Amino acid sequence: MAKDAEKSTWKEFIWNPRTREFLGRTASSWGLILLFYLVFYIFLAGVFVLTMYVMLQTLDDHKPTWQDRLSTPGMMIRPRGEALEIVYNTEDTESWDSYAQALDKFLNPYNDSFQAQTNDMCTPDQYFVQDDSGDVKNNPKRSCQFNRTVLEECSGINDRYYGYQDGKPCIIIKLNRVIGLLPGKDGQAPYVTCGPKRIRIGKDEWKEDSDSIGSLIYYPPNGTFNLMYYPYYGKKAQVNYSQPLVAIKFANITANVDVNVECRINANNIPSGSERDKFAGKVSFKLRINTKK
């Protein structure tokens, strides 16, 4: 009898035919509570949409509202190789052909014909500033031509193998893009210098490959990034921007040994290195050219 009473109580709780209640509430009670939650969640959704709308009104589609960037931009090389190590054998075409192909692909947008179609001839040695006129946005912004012929022996035009087959390889260096960066001041353009990297071999002992690196040839001359390519306004505002490049040709590097190289950016208004990033403003890589099978 007790089990039947308990079963009857549960049935009445789920549906009570006398009071017409479902789970302890009448239809009108359920209607009111559902209406309350419907209005409550519609209100929350409205607050969320309004908040997002107000926030989006403060953003610029072409320029980040807030920037937390390093004062010293990073650098990178092409070709990169594996772990920034470029190792090949002059007698083995397959070992260096991938580097030449990587440079071809990278420099393809810098073809003179393409640059003439998409970018402008700018006045060298001065910033190409394109300010907005009050609330009127000056977008899209124009970009200056950087023709691969400027890289001369490292352009891949006269030597499609970029010197790799002769043991005189070309390495291309680019400075990372930073919106609004004005490198150099008083008309002094930033420039790249490369040399042997110091390697720690003991507690107080250092080694550098100064005798192995040989002589370096820079293209453009002095390894400069011309001021006319700055400031950079962002990918959306400056759709056709061509990043300036510097090429380094290793004219007589010692073969069959590891040569550790470090390249730095030099400018009178860019700090050397950073406490937050020890690789800021420089790039290090290993170059080994084997001449024996």
Backbone hydrogen bonds, N-H to C=O, Kabsch-Sander energy under -0.5 kcal/mol:
donor,donor_aa,acceptor,acceptor_aa,energy
5,A,1,M,-2.1
6,E,2,A,-2.2
7,K,3,K,-2.4
8,S,4,D,-2.1
9,T,5,A,-2.2
10,W,6,E,-2.0
11,K,7,K,-2.0
12,E,8,S,-2.3
13,F,9,T,-1.8
14,I,10,W,-2.1
15,W,11,K,-2.9
16,N,21,E,-2.6
20,R,16,N,-1.6
21,E,16,N,-1.2
22,F,25,R,-3.3
23,L,13,F,-0.9
23,L,14,I,-1.3
23,L,21,E,-0.5
24,G,13,F,-0.7
25,R,22,F,-1.3
30,W,26,T,-2.6
31,G,27,A,-2.5
32,L,28,S,-2.3
33,I,29,S,-2.2
34,L,30,W,-2.3
35,L,31,G,-2.2
36,F,32,L,-2.3
37,Y,33,I,-2.2
38,L,34,L,-2.2
39,V,35,L,-2.5
40,F,36,F,-2.7
41,Y,37,Y,-2.6
42,I,38,L,-2.0
43,F,39,V,-2.1
44,L,40,F,-2.2
45,A,41,Y,-2.5
46,G,42,I,-2.2
47,V,43,F,-2.4
48,F,44,L,-2.3
49,V,45,A,-2.6
50,L,46,G,-2.6
51,T,47,V,-2.5
52,M,48,F,-2.5
53,Y,49,V,-2.4
54,V,50,L,-2.5
55,M,51,T,-2.3
56,L,52,M,-2.6
57,Q,53,Y,-1.4
58,T,54,V,-0.5
58,T,55,M,-1.3
59,L,56,L,-1.1
60,D,63,K,-0.6
69,R,67,Q,-0.5
75,M,282,K,-0.6
76,M,174,K,-2.0
78,R,172,I,-2.2
82,E,85,E,-1.1
83,A,81,G,-0.6
85,E,82,E,-0.7
86,I,286,K,-3.1
87,V,85,E,-0.7
88,Y,288,R,-1.8
90,T,290,N,-2.5
92,D,89,N,-1.6
93,T,91,E,-0.7
95,S,92,D,-1.2
96,W,92,D,-0.7
96,W,93,T,-1.0
97,D,93,T,-2.2
98,S,94,E,-0.6
99,Y,96,W,-0.5
100,A,96,W,-1.6
101,Q,97,D,-2.4
102,A,98,S,-2.1
103,L,99,Y,-2.0
104,D,100,A,-2.1
105,K,101,Q,-2.5
106,F,102,A,-2.2
107,L,103,L,-2.4
108,N,104,D,-1.0
110,Y,107,L,-1.7
111,N,108,N,-1.6
115,Q,111,N,-2.6
116,A,112,D,-2.2
117,Q,113,S,-1.2
118,T,114,F,-1.8
119,N,115,Q,-2.6
120,D,143,S,-3.1
122,C,120,D,-0.7
126,Q,123,T,-0.7
128,F,227,L,-0.6
128,F,230,Y,-2.4
129,V,127,Y,-1.1
133,S,136,V,-2.0
134,G,132,D,-1.1
136,V,133,S,-2.3
137,K,135,D,-0.7
139,N,137,K,-1.6
141,K,237,A,-3.4
145,Q,120,D,-2.5
148,R,110,Y,-2.5
150,V,147,N,-1.9
151,L,148,R,-1.7
152,E,149,T,-1.7
154,C,151,L,-2.7
155,S,152,E,-2.1
162,Y,159,D,-1.8
164,Y,161,Y,-2.2
166,D,163,G,-0.6
167,G,164,Y,-1.0
168,K,163,G,-2.7
170,C,162,Y,-1.1
171,I,248,I,-2.5
172,I,78,R,-3.0
173,I,246,V,-3.6
174,K,76,M,-2.5
175,L,244,P,-0.5
176,N,74,G,-2.8
180,G,232,Y,-2.7
181,L,178,V,-1.8
188,Q,185,K,-1.5
189,A,187,G,-0.7
191,Y,266,N,-2.2
192,V,223,G,-2.4
193,T,264,R,-2.0
195,G,262,E,-1.9
197,K,260,N,-2.5
199,I,207,K,-3.9
201,I,205,E,-1.9
202,G,205,E,-1.4
207,K,199,I,-2.6
210,S,208,E,-1.0
212,S,209,D,-0.6
213,I,209,D,-1.7
217,I,249,K,-2.0
219,Y,247,A,-2.5
223,G,220,P,-2.3
224,T,221,P,-0.9
225,F,190,P,-2.7
226,N,224,T,-0.7
229,Y,226,N,-1.5
230,Y,227,L,-1.9
232,Y,178,V,-0.6
238,Q,234,G,-2.5
241,Y,238,Q,-1.5
243,Q,241,Y,-0.6
246,V,173,I,-2.0
247,A,219,Y,-3.8
248,I,171,I,-2.9
249,K,217,I,-2.7
250,F,169,P,-2.3
250,F,248,I,-0.5
251,A,215,S,-1.9
251,A,249,K,-1.0
252,N,215,S,-0.7
254,T,212,S,-2.9
256,N,289,I,-3.4
257,V,254,T,-0.5
259,V,287,L,-2.0
260,N,258,D,-0.5
261,V,259,V,-0.6
261,V,285,F,-3.0
262,E,195,G,-2.7
263,C,283,V,-2.7
264,R,193,T,-2.8
265,I,281,G,-2.3
266,N,191,Y,-2.8
270,I,267,A,-1.0
273,G,271,P,-0.8
274,S,277,D,-0.5
280,A,277,D,-1.6
281,G,73,P,-1.4
282,K,279,F,-1.6
283,V,263,C,-2.2
285,F,261,V,-2.3
286,K,84,L,-2.2
287,L,259,V,-2.7
288,R,86,I,-2.5
290,N,88,Y,-3.0
290,N,288,R,-0.6
